[in-house]
Amino acid sequence: MGGPEIEKLIGLLARLPGMGPRSARRAALKMLQQPEARMLPLAGAIADAARAVKPCSQCGNLDSRDPCVICTDAHRDQATICVVEGVGDLWALERAAVYRGLYHVLGGTLSALAGVGPEDLNVASLLARVAEGTVSEVILALGATVDGAATAHWLTDRLKPLGVVVTRVAQGVPIGGALEILDEGTLATALRARRPS
Ligand SMILES: [Zn+2]
């Protein structure tokens, strides 16, 4: 079609989640037709974000500030930590605006099959935060998968001896439901209807 620049652009776009070769071609074409209005601002935003955004050293959220905007928000409930698998789950809960405590991003779930152990996740930092003594409740908002349930069980066994209440969100989806794909009403219900873990 065009030069190697176009091929490379389409190839990189096609690797993004939700994109295939067809949608990558459409997006590339749209941008190439308006380089000043669409393409350069996007390129700038990508470069800025890549340089500035890092995982928060406390909770694992992605932000250009460390500690992140959530960890440093004094209006949030400092006594509650909601444990999620990924930043996408944190974003979903924030979009739903139903939770006003702090977070901890695990970075996945334990998985014997995939060989993911506690040392591969942000588990030690969670236990250290809770051991500091300012937290009274840990809400486990993990996916309703086999690994999610096993991880919740494993964490409960280690959190309870630290003297905190451990709860689990009730999920309105029967199987494999990552928080990211839940709508805001379901998320709100799941959080309100949490139960002891
Ligand atoms: Zn943070």
Boltz pocket constraint, residues with backbone or C-beta under 6 A from the ligand:
constraints:
  - pocket:
      binder: B
      contacts: [[A, 56], [A, 57], [A, 58], [A, 59], [A, 60], [A, 61], [A, 67], [A, 68], [A, 69], [A, 70], [A, 71], [A, 103]]
      max_distance: 6.0
